[in-house]
Amino acid sequence: GFLHYVVSDCEFNSSKLNDIEYTESYYYNKLEIIRFSSSVGKYVGYTEHGIKNAERWNNGPEVITSRGERERYCFRNVGVFTESALTKS
């Protein structure tokens, strides 16, 4: 069988928006084919199929949506992540 999955990730050192990086990686059969990184600000393809999709997504509404995810998803939840980690340590 074939396996496709997406991993969204927030990496941060503080609760400041500038210190947060949002990444969204698309995998097919354990191989990363395309990634969005908020520090790069666009999609980057790693396979022939990923490169074609990155070009299309960077010229469409997908890139605008992904650029907002750092603030919408990561920044809004960084306090929850930090509090949860600190209470368990």
C-alpha positions as CSV (number, residue, x, y, z in Angstrom):
1,G,0.0,0.0,0.0
2,F,0.9,3.6,-0.3
3,L,1.0,6.1,2.6
4,H,0.4,9.8,2.4
5,Y,0.5,12.1,5.4
6,V,1.1,15.7,6.4
7,V,3.1,16.9,9.4
8,S,2.6,20.5,10.8
9,D,5.1,21.7,13.3
10,C,5.8,24.8,15.4
11,E,9.3,25.4,16.7
12,F,9.8,28.2,19.2
13,N,12.3,29.5,21.8
14,S,10.0,32.2,23.2
15,S,6.4,33.4,22.8
16,K,7.4,36.2,20.4
17,L,6.1,35.7,16.9
18,N,9.5,36.3,15.3
19,D,10.9,33.4,17.3
20,I,8.4,30.9,16.0
21,E,8.8,28.8,12.8
22,Y,5.9,27.0,11.3
23,T,6.6,24.1,8.9
24,E,4.2,21.9,6.9
25,S,5.7,18.8,5.3
26,Y,4.0,16.4,2.9
27,Y,5.2,12.8,2.7
28,Y,4.5,10.0,0.4
29,N,5.8,6.5,1.3
30,K,8.1,8.0,4.0
31,L,9.7,10.4,1.5
32,E,9.2,14.1,2.0
33,I,8.0,15.5,-1.3
34,I,7.2,19.2,-0.4
35,R,7.5,21.6,2.5
36,F,6.3,25.0,3.5
37,S,8.5,26.9,6.0
38,S,7.5,30.2,7.5
39,S,11.2,31.3,7.5
40,V,11.4,30.7,3.7
41,G,7.8,32.0,3.1
42,K,7.0,29.5,0.3
43,Y,6.7,25.9,-0.7
44,V,9.8,24.0,-1.7
45,G,9.6,20.7,-3.6
46,Y,12.0,17.8,-3.1
47,T,10.8,15.4,-5.8
48,E,9.7,15.9,-9.4
49,H,6.0,15.8,-8.3
50,G,6.8,18.1,-5.3
51,I,8.5,20.7,-7.4
52,K,5.5,20.9,-9.8
53,N,3.1,21.3,-6.8
54,A,5.4,23.8,-5.1
55,E,5.4,26.0,-8.2
56,R,1.6,25.8,-8.5
57,W,0.9,26.3,-4.8
58,N,3.3,29.3,-4.6
59,N,1.3,31.0,-7.3
60,G,-2.1,30.2,-5.7
61,P,-4.0,30.8,-2.5
62,E,-2.3,27.9,-0.8
63,V,0.8,30.0,0.0
64,I,-1.2,32.9,1.4
65,T,-3.0,30.5,3.7
66,S,0.2,28.8,4.9
67,R,1.9,32.1,5.6
68,G,-0.9,32.9,8.1
69,E,-0.6,29.6,9.9
70,R,2.4,30.7,12.1
71,E,0.2,33.4,13.7
72,R,-3.1,31.5,13.6
73,Y,-1.9,28.1,14.8
74,C,1.5,28.5,16.4
75,F,1.3,31.9,18.1
76,R,-2.2,31.2,19.5
77,N,-1.1,27.9,21.0
78,V,2.5,28.6,22.2
79,G,1.2,29.4,25.7
80,V,-0.7,26.2,25.9
81,F,2.4,24.2,24.7
82,T,4.7,26.0,27.1
83,E,2.4,25.6,30.1
84,S,1.8,22.0,29.4
85,A,5.5,21.2,29.1
86,L,6.5,23.1,32.2
87,T,3.8,21.4,34.4
88,K,5.1,18.0,33.4
89,S,8.8,18.7,34.0
